[in-house]
Amino acid sequence: MTEKQLQVIVGLLAGMQTANVHLANVLCHKTGISHDDLASSFEETAEAIPASVANRELMQIVLRQISSGIRNAGAGGDFHELMHRLLH
């Protein structure tokens, strides 16, 4: 695999995580569930993955990153302003 191919895969995975966080934000907004409650459910799912599952640790990392994104999205304007400065 080339470096360029690896970068494409990483970009696609980051996009999928971002899409999950966006969908979670819409869900929280439409249903009234708190960002913390939804983020906790992702963390609980990560912990519930059986040790025998291939790539368990990697799956847990992804679920925890999504959880962090959900929590931070619910943090309000300060977080959004910080993200804007970091990304632009």
Stockholm file with secondary structure:
# STOCKHOLM 1.0

chainA/1-88         MTEKQLQVIVGLLAGMQTANVHLANVLCHKTGISHDDLASSFEETAEAIPASVANRELMQIVLRQISSGIRNAGAGGDFHELMHRLLH
#=GR chainA/1-88 SS CCHHHHHHHHHHHHHHHHHHHHHHHHHHHHHCCCHHHHHHHHHHHHHHSCTTSTTHHHHHHHHHHHHHHHHHHTTCHHHHHHHHHHHC
#=GC SS_cons        CCHHHHHHHHHHHHHHHHHHHHHHHHHHHHHCCCHHHHHHHHHHHHHHSCTTSTTHHHHHHHHHHHHHHHHHHTTCHHHHHHHHHHHC
//
